[in-house]
Structure formats: C-alpha cells, structure tokens
Amino acid sequence: MEKYELIDMQKFDRADYFSYFMSVGTTIEFTAKVDVTKVIEKCKHDKLNFQAVMLYQLYKAVNTIENFKFDVLEDKLIKWNRIVPTFSSMNKNSKLFFTLYADMQENCMDYNEQYQKTVEKYADSTTIVPQGILPGNVFNVSCIPWLHFEHFSSNSKTMENKVVKMITFGKYEQIDGRFVLPLTIQISHAIADGYHVALFFEKLQEELKLV
C-alpha cells in the first residue's frame, strides 16, 4: 500500500470544515477549458495515446495540491504520499465502460506503454472493475471523447461517506487556432475549496504546455 500520514485532528487547520462538510456530504464542481495543443502535437510526434498523456499530466498536477491527497482510511483522516489515477475504458462490442488502473511510471513514455498494455488486456471486459480491488490512493478520471461539453456533473447517494476526487474531460475542439478541452473536477468540500481547485487548474495548464 502507498505510504500515508495519519492526521492529528487536534492540530488540523481544516478540522471544523472537514467535520461539517463530511456530515452534509458537500462536493464542489468546477469546469474549465484547458489548452491541449502541445499535448496533441506530442501525441502525434511520439505516437502516444492522448488519454495516457492526459492521465500522466493530471497525475503530476494533482499531486502538487496537498489538500487533494487527504482521504479517510479506516475512519481516520490521512494524507497519502501521492495519489494515482484510475481511468475509464470501453468494450467496443458492448459499448459498456469499465474502470482500470495502470501502474504509474517515472516518465510519460513508460506510462503510455503501461496504459496500452492494460487497456489491451481488459479490452473485452464485461464487469465494471475487471481488475478487482483497486489501490486505495486513487483519484478517478473518466473521459467522454464524443462531446465537447460546458459542464459535467455526477452524483451519488453514498458520497457523504467518502472523500470524492473525480475528474472528467471531454472532446477537444479547435478554437481560435488552439485546441481546448473541457475538464470538470469534483472534490469533497471537506478537504478543498475553490482556491485549491484554481491552483490545480493553473498547475495543470503549466504541465500541459510543457509536455
């Protein structure tokens, strides 16, 4: 299991916020358009999968935001050393999606290879989590590549018992000579505020322009 730090609630500066927002199950959602022009160029030049590169860049950006690493484990507040993405894939015959995880690698090229192997291995899956138990230190990423949306929302009756971390991105489109991608982040208000989400989008855009 990934290393984590147990948080002392007596010293935690968000203790009141955490307790309140966990009790009411509040999540916050923001959708913004990000420039993926450089990502598309890299994918074409190096023959990489677009979703794999996005997952790797999301991983880098998310882990710069300390608040995003908070979680609940065995009813205790913890902070993971790092969090890693799960991602959605689809059975091309049934058109049903499922959730996969590919071991994170040190660089984008190696992660792309690991991603491709994982997708190919489970291409004919008929269950929602074909790998069985996923790592605990994850944030969920899904892709809707058929639609360039303005906002996306997903809700669950069980969210009040969980620290939600979910990212969804859609179809990129060319606007004013640049390719832009809609991306929605949903996260528990117990661990993060709009300030932290703004930092995430700022860091993500930096990463997407440096690929």
Salt bridges, closest charged atoms under 4 A:
GLU2 OE1 - ARG82 NE 3.34
GLU29 OE1 - HIS151 NE2 3.09
ASP35 OD2 - ARG178 NE 3.10
ASP46 OD2 - LYS42 NZ 3.16
ASP46 OD1 - HIS45 ND1 2.72
GLU66 OE2 - LYS69 NZ 3.30
GLU66 OE1 - LYS79 NZ 2.90
GLU113 OE2 - LYS117 NZ 3.37
GLU150 OE2 - LYS33 NZ 3.24
ASP193 OD2 - ARG14 NH1 2.72
ASP193 OD1 - HIS189 ND1 3.29
GLU206 OE1 - LYS203 NZ 3.76
GLU207 OE1 - LYS60 NZ 3.10
GLU207 OE2 - LYS203 NZ 3.56
